[in-house]
Amino acid sequence: MFENRGPKCALLVYIDDATGKLLHLRFATSANTFDYLHATKAYLQQWGKPIAFYSPDRYG
């Protein structure tokens, strides 16, 4: 919440798992499909198609 200076949000991050380099970051109102698709489109436009995408297990 940025120390009560702004609304709650989610940070969507694309990381190169081989190097640990942060490739794309995007703040969104929540971790929802619509914002993930926008972030993925921006990632693909900048970096091209990766071999694979992995996502964290949110429930494990």
HTML snippet that shows the backbone in 3Dmol.js (N, CA, C, O; Angstrom):
<script src="https://3Dmol.org/build/3Dmol-min.js"></script>
<div id="view" style="width:600px;height:400px;position:relative"></div>
<script>
const pdb = `
ATOM      1  N   MET A   1       0.827  -1.210   0.000  1.00  0.00           N
ATOM      2  CA  MET A   1       0.000   0.000   0.000  1.00  0.00           C
ATOM      3  C   MET A   1       0.853   1.248   0.000  1.00  0.00           C
ATOM      4  O   MET A   1       0.314   2.344   0.157  1.00  0.00           O
ATOM      5  N   PHE A   2       2.117   1.139  -0.164  1.00  0.00           N
ATOM      6  CA  PHE A   2       2.984   2.307  -0.233  1.00  0.00           C
ATOM      7  C   PHE A   2       2.842   3.199   0.995  1.00  0.00           C
ATOM      8  O   PHE A   2       2.707   4.417   0.881  1.00  0.00           O
ATOM      9  N   GLU A   3       2.875   2.581   2.158  1.00  0.00           N
ATOM     10  CA  GLU A   3       2.798   3.307   3.429  1.00  0.00           C
ATOM     11  C   GLU A   3       1.553   4.198   3.505  1.00  0.00           C
ATOM     12  O   GLU A   3       1.632   5.347   3.940  1.00  0.00           O
ATOM     13  N   ASN A   4       0.427   3.672   3.088  1.00  0.00           N
ATOM     14  CA  ASN A   4      -0.863   4.371   3.095  1.00  0.00           C
ATOM     15  C   ASN A   4      -0.877   5.607   2.208  1.00  0.00           C
ATOM     16  O   ASN A   4      -1.697   6.500   2.426  1.00  0.00           O
ATOM     17  N   ARG A   5       0.015   5.690   1.202  1.00  0.00           N
ATOM     18  CA  ARG A   5       0.043   6.836   0.295  1.00  0.00           C
ATOM     19  C   ARG A   5      -0.625   6.524  -1.032  1.00  0.00           C
ATOM     20  O   ARG A   5      -0.636   7.369  -1.928  1.00  0.00           O
ATOM     21  N   GLY A   6      -1.173   5.350  -1.176  1.00  0.00           N
ATOM     22  CA  GLY A   6      -1.828   4.982  -2.421  1.00  0.00           C
ATOM     23  C   GLY A   6      -2.658   3.734  -2.216  1.00  0.00           C
ATOM     24  O   GLY A   6      -2.577   3.097  -1.165  1.00  0.00           O
ATOM     25  N   PRO A   7      -3.456   3.379  -3.207  1.00  0.00           N
ATOM     26  CA  PRO A   7      -4.304   2.193  -3.095  1.00  0.00           C
ATOM     27  C   PRO A   7      -3.488   0.907  -3.184  1.00  0.00           C
ATOM     28  O   PRO A   7      -2.352   0.909  -3.659  1.00  0.00           O
ATOM     29  N   LYS A   8      -4.086  -0.188  -2.720  1.00  0.00           N
ATOM     30  CA  LYS A   8      -3.447  -1.492  -2.842  1.00  0.00           C
ATOM     31  C   LYS A   8      -3.281  -1.847  -4.306  1.00  0.00           C
ATOM     32  O   LYS A   8      -4.099  -1.476  -5.147  1.00  0.00           O
ATOM     33  N   CYS A   9      -2.208  -2.575  -4.600  1.00  0.00           N
ATOM     34  CA  CYS A   9      -1.980  -2.991  -5.976  1.00  0.00           C
ATOM     35  C   CYS A   9      -1.141  -4.263  -5.981  1.00  0.00           C
ATOM     36  O   CYS A   9      -0.667  -4.720  -4.941  1.00  0.00           O
ATOM     37  N   ALA A  10      -0.971  -4.818  -7.166  1.00  0.00           N
ATOM     38  CA  ALA A  10      -0.130  -6.003  -7.358  1.00  0.00           C
ATOM     39  C   ALA A  10       1.002  -5.622  -8.306  1.00  0.00           C
ATOM     40  O   ALA A  10       0.808  -4.822  -9.222  1.00  0.00           O
ATOM     41  N   LEU A  11       2.171  -6.190  -8.087  1.00  0.00           N
ATOM     42  CA  LEU A  11       3.299  -5.982  -8.984  1.00  0.00           C
ATOM     43  C   LEU A  11       3.490  -7.258  -9.788  1.00  0.00           C
ATOM     44  O   LEU A  11       3.799  -8.312  -9.233  1.00  0.00           O
ATOM     45  N   LEU A  12       3.308  -7.155 -11.090  1.00  0.00           N
ATOM     46  CA  LEU A  12       3.505  -8.292 -11.995  1.00  0.00           C
ATOM     47  C   LEU A  12       4.936  -8.204 -12.506  1.00  0.00           C
ATOM     48  O   LEU A  12       5.343  -7.170 -13.035  1.00  0.00           O
ATOM     49  N   VAL A  13       5.700  -9.279 -12.351  1.00  0.00           N
ATOM     50  CA  VAL A  13       7.126  -9.251 -12.676  1.00  0.00           C
ATOM     51  C   VAL A  13       7.483 -10.428 -13.571  1.00  0.00           C
ATOM     52  O   VAL A  13       7.080 -11.562 -13.312  1.00  0.00           O
ATOM     53  N   TYR A  14       8.236 -10.153 -14.618  1.00  0.00           N
ATOM     54  CA  TYR A  14       8.782 -11.186 -15.495  1.00  0.00           C
ATOM     55  C   TYR A  14      10.285 -11.228 -15.255  1.00  0.00           C
ATOM     56  O   TYR A  14      10.978 -10.229 -15.445  1.00  0.00           O
ATOM     57  N   ILE A  15      10.787 -12.393 -14.833  1.00  0.00           N
ATOM     58  CA  ILE A  15      12.191 -12.564 -14.455  1.00  0.00           C
ATOM     59  C   ILE A  15      12.817 -13.638 -15.324  1.00  0.00           C
ATOM     60  O   ILE A  15      12.222 -14.691 -15.551  1.00  0.00           O
ATOM     61  N   ASP A  16      14.026 -13.368 -15.811  1.00  0.00           N
ATOM     62  CA  ASP A  16      14.794 -14.394 -16.517  1.00  0.00           C
ATOM     63  C   ASP A  16      15.316 -15.359 -15.463  1.00  0.00           C
ATOM     64  O   ASP A  16      16.158 -14.984 -14.647  1.00  0.00           O
ATOM     65  N   ASP A  17      14.831 -16.592 -15.466  1.00  0.00           N
ATOM     66  CA  ASP A  17      15.209 -17.533 -14.405  1.00  0.00           C
ATOM     67  C   ASP A  17      16.669 -17.957 -14.491  1.00  0.00           C
ATOM     68  O   ASP A  17      17.218 -18.431 -13.496  1.00  0.00           O
ATOM     69  N   ALA A  18      17.318 -17.804 -15.643  1.00  0.00           N
ATOM     70  CA  ALA A  18      18.731 -18.175 -15.770  1.00  0.00           C
ATOM     71  C   ALA A  18      19.650 -17.110 -15.180  1.00  0.00           C
ATOM     72  O   ALA A  18      20.685 -17.430 -14.596  1.00  0.00           O
ATOM     73  N   THR A  19      19.264 -15.828 -15.337  1.00  0.00           N
ATOM     74  CA  THR A  19      20.137 -14.739 -14.883  1.00  0.00           C
ATOM     75  C   THR A  19      19.598 -14.005 -13.670  1.00  0.00           C
ATOM     76  O   THR A  19      20.350 -13.319 -12.978  1.00  0.00           O
ATOM     77  N   GLY A  20      18.308 -14.139 -13.403  1.00  0.00           N
ATOM     78  CA  GLY A  20      17.684 -13.402 -12.311  1.00  0.00           C
ATOM     79  C   GLY A  20      17.366 -11.960 -12.692  1.00  0.00           C
ATOM     80  O   GLY A  20      16.929 -11.181 -11.845  1.00  0.00           O
ATOM     81  N   LYS A  21      17.582 -11.596 -13.956  1.00  0.00           N
ATOM     82  CA  LYS A  21      17.341 -10.230 -14.424  1.00  0.00           C
ATOM     83  C   LYS A  21      15.840  -9.953 -14.505  1.00  0.00           C
ATOM     84  O   LYS A  21      15.077 -10.762 -15.031  1.00  0.00           O
ATOM     85  N   LEU A  22      15.428  -8.796 -13.976  1.00  0.00           N
ATOM     86  CA  LEU A  22      14.039  -8.368 -14.073  1.00  0.00           C
ATOM     87  C   LEU A  22      13.822  -7.808 -15.475  1.00  0.00           C
ATOM     88  O   LEU A  22      14.441  -6.812 -15.849  1.00  0.00           O
ATOM     89  N   LEU A  23      12.949  -8.441 -16.249  1.00  0.00           N
ATOM     90  CA  LEU A  23      12.765  -8.058 -17.640  1.00  0.00           C
ATOM     91  C   LEU A  23      11.564  -7.137 -17.854  1.00  0.00           C
ATOM     92  O   LEU A  23      11.577  -6.299 -18.755  1.00  0.00           O
ATOM     93  N   HIS A  24      10.539  -7.288 -17.038  1.00  0.00           N
ATOM     94  CA  HIS A  24       9.347  -6.440 -17.184  1.00  0.00           C
ATOM     95  C   HIS A  24       8.637  -6.375 -15.841  1.00  0.00           C
ATOM     96  O   HIS A  24       8.437  -7.396 -15.182  1.00  0.00           O
ATOM     97  N   LEU A  25       8.259  -5.173 -15.443  1.00  0.00           N
ATOM     98  CA  LEU A  25       7.503  -4.968 -14.213  1.00  0.00           C
ATOM     99  C   LEU A  25       6.294  -4.107 -14.526  1.00  0.00           C
ATOM    100  O   LEU A  25       6.374  -3.183 -15.335  1.00  0.00           O
ATOM    101  N   ARG A  26       5.172  -4.412 -13.885  1.00  0.00           N
ATOM    102  CA  ARG A  26       3.949  -3.649 -14.127  1.00  0.00           C
ATOM    103  C   ARG A  26       3.109  -3.643 -12.852  1.00  0.00           C
ATOM    104  O   ARG A  26       2.840  -4.696 -12.276  1.00  0.00           O
ATOM    105  N   PHE A  27       2.698  -2.460 -12.419  1.00  0.00           N
ATOM    106  CA  PHE A  27       1.751  -2.348 -11.317  1.00  0.00           C
ATOM    107  C   PHE A  27       0.343  -2.500 -11.869  1.00  0.00           C
ATOM    108  O   PHE A  27       0.020  -1.952 -12.923  1.00  0.00           O
ATOM    109  N   ALA A  28      -0.488  -3.242 -11.158  1.00  0.00           N
ATOM    110  CA  ALA A  28      -1.878  -3.457 -11.557  1.00  0.00           C
ATOM    111  C   ALA A  28      -2.764  -3.367 -10.323  1.00  0.00           C
ATOM    112  O   ALA A  28      -2.291  -3.515  -9.196  1.00  0.00           O
ATOM    113  N   THR A  29      -4.035  -3.126 -10.539  1.00  0.00           N
ATOM    114  CA  THR A  29      -4.953  -3.028  -9.402  1.00  0.00           C
ATOM    115  C   THR A  29      -5.090  -4.351  -8.664  1.00  0.00           C
ATOM    116  O   THR A  29      -5.358  -4.381  -7.463  1.00  0.00           O
ATOM    117  N   SER A  30      -4.901  -5.459  -9.404  1.00  0.00           N
ATOM    118  CA  SER A  30      -4.895  -6.789  -8.804  1.00  0.00           C
ATOM    119  C   SER A  30      -4.200  -7.734  -9.778  1.00  0.00           C
ATOM    120  O   SER A  30      -3.940  -7.374 -10.926  1.00  0.00           O
ATOM    121  N   ALA A  31      -3.904  -8.929  -9.318  1.00  0.00           N
ATOM    122  CA  ALA A  31      -3.299  -9.943 -10.189  1.00  0.00           C
ATOM    123  C   ALA A  31      -4.427 -10.643 -10.941  1.00  0.00           C
ATOM    124  O   ALA A  31      -4.866 -11.728 -10.560  1.00  0.00           O
ATOM    125  N   ASN A  32      -4.887 -10.005 -12.015  1.00  0.00           N
ATOM    126  CA  ASN A  32      -6.015 -10.540 -12.769  1.00  0.00           C
ATOM    127  C   ASN A  32      -5.589 -10.849 -14.201  1.00  0.00           C
ATOM    128  O   ASN A  32      -4.545 -10.383 -14.660  1.00  0.00           O
ATOM    129  N   THR A  33      -6.391 -11.627 -14.892  1.00  0.00           N
ATOM    130  CA  THR A  33      -6.069 -12.073 -16.247  1.00  0.00           C
ATOM    131  C   THR A  33      -5.858 -10.900 -17.196  1.00  0.00           C
ATOM    132  O   THR A  33      -4.909 -10.911 -17.980  1.00  0.00           O
ATOM    133  N   PHE A  34      -6.708  -9.903 -17.144  1.00  0.00           N
ATOM    134  CA  PHE A  34      -6.624  -8.756 -18.039  1.00  0.00           C
ATOM    135  C   PHE A  34      -5.258  -8.072 -17.920  1.00  0.00           C
ATOM    136  O   PHE A  34      -4.610  -7.804 -18.931  1.00  0.00           O
ATOM    137  N   ASP A  35      -4.821  -7.792 -16.698  1.00  0.00           N
ATOM    138  CA  ASP A  35      -3.532  -7.123 -16.501  1.00  0.00           C
ATOM    139  C   ASP A  35      -2.361  -8.038 -16.845  1.00  0.00           C
ATOM    140  O   ASP A  35      -1.349  -7.566 -17.365  1.00  0.00           O
ATOM    141  N   TYR A  36      -2.476  -9.337 -16.565  1.00  0.00           N
ATOM    142  CA  TYR A  36      -1.424 -10.271 -16.985  1.00  0.00           C
ATOM    143  C   TYR A  36      -1.282 -10.293 -18.501  1.00  0.00           C
ATOM    144  O   TYR A  36      -0.164 -10.355 -19.013  1.00  0.00           O
ATOM    145  N   LEU A  37      -2.396 -10.243 -19.227  1.00  0.00           N
ATOM    146  CA  LEU A  37      -2.330 -10.238 -20.690  1.00  0.00           C
ATOM    147  C   LEU A  37      -1.664  -8.964 -21.215  1.00  0.00           C
ATOM    148  O   LEU A  37      -0.875  -9.021 -22.159  1.00  0.00           O
ATOM    149  N   HIS A  38      -1.976  -7.817 -20.610  1.00  0.00           N
ATOM    150  CA  HIS A  38      -1.320  -6.570 -21.009  1.00  0.00           C
ATOM    151  C   HIS A  38       0.180  -6.611 -20.714  1.00  0.00           C
ATOM    152  O   HIS A  38       0.990  -6.179 -21.534  1.00  0.00           O
ATOM    153  N   ALA A  39       0.541  -7.124 -19.554  1.00  0.00           N
ATOM    154  CA  ALA A  39       1.953  -7.230 -19.199  1.00  0.00           C
ATOM    155  C   ALA A  39       2.675  -8.207 -20.119  1.00  0.00           C
ATOM    156  O   ALA A  39       3.810  -7.956 -20.526  1.00  0.00           O
ATOM    157  N   THR A  40       2.028  -9.312 -20.445  1.00  0.00           N
ATOM    158  CA  THR A  40       2.635 -10.297 -21.338  1.00  0.00           C
ATOM    159  C   THR A  40       2.829  -9.718 -22.733  1.00  0.00           C
ATOM    160  O   THR A  40       3.862  -9.949 -23.361  1.00  0.00           O
ATOM    161  N   LYS A  41       1.859  -8.978 -23.216  1.00  0.00           N
ATOM    162  CA  LYS A  41       1.992  -8.346 -24.533  1.00  0.00           C
ATOM    163  C   LYS A  41       3.183  -7.391 -24.552  1.00  0.00           C
ATOM    164  O   LYS A  41       3.971  -7.406 -25.498  1.00  0.00           O
ATOM    165  N   ALA A  42       3.319  -6.566 -23.528  1.00  0.00           N
ATOM    166  CA  ALA A  42       4.449  -5.634 -23.457  1.00  0.00           C
ATOM    167  C   ALA A  42       5.772  -6.390 -23.384  1.00  0.00           C
ATOM    168  O   ALA A  42       6.747  -6.004 -24.029  1.00  0.00           O
ATOM    169  N   TYR A  43       5.806  -7.459 -22.603  1.00  0.00           N
ATOM    170  CA  TYR A  43       7.008  -8.286 -22.510  1.00  0.00           C
ATOM    171  C   TYR A  43       7.376  -8.856 -23.878  1.00  0.00           C
ATOM    172  O   TYR A  43       8.529  -8.760 -24.298  1.00  0.00           O
ATOM    173  N   LEU A  44       6.416  -9.442 -24.569  1.00  0.00           N
ATOM    174  CA  LEU A  44       6.668 -10.060 -25.873  1.00  0.00           C
ATOM    175  C   LEU A  44       7.129  -9.037 -26.909  1.00  0.00           C
ATOM    176  O   LEU A  44       7.990  -9.335 -27.737  1.00  0.00           O
ATOM    177  N   GLN A  45       6.561  -7.838 -26.865  1.00  0.00           N
ATOM    178  CA  GLN A  45       6.976  -6.795 -27.803  1.00  0.00           C
ATOM    179  C   GLN A  45       8.423  -6.380 -27.575  1.00  0.00           C
ATOM    180  O   GLN A  45       9.143  -6.074 -28.526  1.00  0.00           O
ATOM    181  N   GLN A  46       8.848  -6.369 -26.317  1.00  0.00           N
ATOM    182  CA  GLN A  46      10.217  -5.950 -26.017  1.00  0.00           C
ATOM    183  C   GLN A  46      11.236  -7.080 -26.159  1.00  0.00           C
ATOM    184  O   GLN A  46      12.326  -6.865 -26.690  1.00  0.00           O
ATOM    185  N   TRP A  47      10.894  -8.278 -25.693  1.00  0.00           N
ATOM    186  CA  TRP A  47      11.879  -9.360 -25.594  1.00  0.00           C
ATOM    187  C   TRP A  47      11.646 -10.510 -26.561  1.00  0.00           C
ATOM    188  O   TRP A  47      12.533 -11.347 -26.727  1.00  0.00           O
ATOM    189  N   GLY A  48      10.490 -10.582 -27.202  1.00  0.00           N
ATOM    190  CA  GLY A  48      10.196 -11.710 -28.081  1.00  0.00           C
ATOM    191  C   GLY A  48       9.660 -12.892 -27.289  1.00  0.00           C
ATOM    192  O   GLY A  48       9.473 -12.820 -26.075  1.00  0.00           O
ATOM    193  N   LYS A  49       9.418 -13.977 -28.006  1.00  0.00           N
ATOM    194  CA  LYS A  49       8.802 -15.159 -27.398  1.00  0.00           C
ATOM    195  C   LYS A  49       9.851 -15.977 -26.635  1.00  0.00           C
ATOM    196  O   LYS A  49      10.875 -16.349 -27.210  1.00  0.00           O
ATOM    197  N   PRO A  50       9.614 -16.260 -25.360  1.00  0.00           N
ATOM    198  CA  PRO A  50      10.547 -17.098 -24.604  1.00  0.00           C
ATOM    199  C   PRO A  50      10.327 -18.582 -24.915  1.00  0.00           C
ATOM    200  O   PRO A  50       9.346 -18.955 -25.558  1.00  0.00           O
ATOM    201  N   ILE A  51      11.236 -19.397 -24.459  1.00  0.00           N
ATOM    202  CA  ILE A  51      11.067 -20.845 -24.620  1.00  0.00           C
ATOM    203  C   ILE A  51       9.898 -21.326 -23.767  1.00  0.00           C
ATOM    204  O   ILE A  51       9.129 -22.190 -24.188  1.00  0.00           O
ATOM    205  N   ALA A  52       9.768 -20.762 -22.561  1.00  0.00           N
ATOM    206  CA  ALA A  52       8.685 -21.177 -21.663  1.00  0.00           C
ATOM    207  C   ALA A  52       8.373 -20.055 -20.685  1.00  0.00           C
ATOM    208  O   ALA A  52       9.230 -19.223 -20.386  1.00  0.00           O
ATOM    209  N   PHE A  53       7.148 -20.039 -20.192  1.00  0.00           N
ATOM    210  CA  PHE A  53       6.738 -19.173 -19.089  1.00  0.00           C
ATOM    211  C   PHE A  53       6.480 -20.055 -17.888  1.00  0.00           C
ATOM    212  O   PHE A  53       5.916 -21.140 -18.025  1.00  0.00           O
ATOM    213  N   TYR A  54       6.882 -19.608 -16.720  1.00  0.00           N
ATOM    214  CA  TYR A  54       6.586 -20.294 -15.473  1.00  0.00           C
ATOM    215  C   TYR A  54       5.900 -19.292 -14.555  1.00  0.00           C
ATOM    216  O   TYR A  54       6.215 -18.102 -14.578  1.00  0.00           O
ATOM    217  N   SER A  55       4.970 -19.773 -13.754  1.00  0.00           N
ATOM    218  CA  SER A  55       4.320 -18.891 -12.780  1.00  0.00           C
ATOM    219  C   SER A  55       4.422 -19.558 -11.411  1.00  0.00           C
ATOM    220  O   SER A  55       4.466 -20.784 -11.301  1.00  0.00           O
ATOM    221  N   PRO A  56       4.459 -18.730 -10.378  1.00  0.00           N
ATOM    222  CA  PRO A  56       4.575 -19.300  -9.024  1.00  0.00           C
ATOM    223  C   PRO A  56       3.301 -20.040  -8.633  1.00  0.00           C
ATOM    224  O   PRO A  56       2.209 -19.705  -9.091  1.00  0.00           O
ATOM    225  N   ASP A  57       3.453 -21.024  -7.803  1.00  0.00           N
ATOM    226  CA  ASP A  57       2.311 -21.744  -7.257  1.00  0.00           C
ATOM    227  C   ASP A  57       1.782 -20.929  -6.098  1.00  0.00           C
ATOM    228  O   ASP A  57       2.382 -20.910  -5.023  1.00  0.00           O
ATOM    229  N   ARG A  58       0.676 -20.261  -6.302  1.00  0.00           N
ATOM    230  CA  ARG A  58       0.125 -19.356  -5.288  1.00  0.00           C
ATOM    231  C   ARG A  58      -0.516 -20.102  -4.122  1.00  0.00           C
ATOM    232  O   ARG A  58      -0.763 -19.506  -3.073  1.00  0.00           O
ATOM    233  N   TYR A  59      -0.785 -21.369  -4.286  1.00  0.00           N
ATOM    234  CA  TYR A  59      -1.524 -22.096  -3.262  1.00  0.00           C
ATOM    235  C   TYR A  59      -0.697 -23.216  -2.614  1.00  0.00           C
ATOM    236  O   TYR A  59      -1.235 -24.018  -1.851  1.00  0.00           O
ATOM    237  N   GLY A  60       0.597 -23.274  -2.911  1.00  0.00           N
ATOM    238  CA  GLY A  60       1.380 -24.392  -2.427  1.00  0.00           C
ATOM    239  C   GLY A  60       2.352 -24.100  -1.364  1.00  0.00           C
ATOM    240  O   GLY A  60       3.053 -25.001  -0.903  1.00  0.00           O
TER     241      GLY A  60
END
`;
const viewer = $3Dmol.createViewer("view");
viewer.addModel(pdb, "pdb");
viewer.setStyle({}, {cartoon: {color: "spectrum"}});
viewer.zoomTo();
viewer.render();
</script>
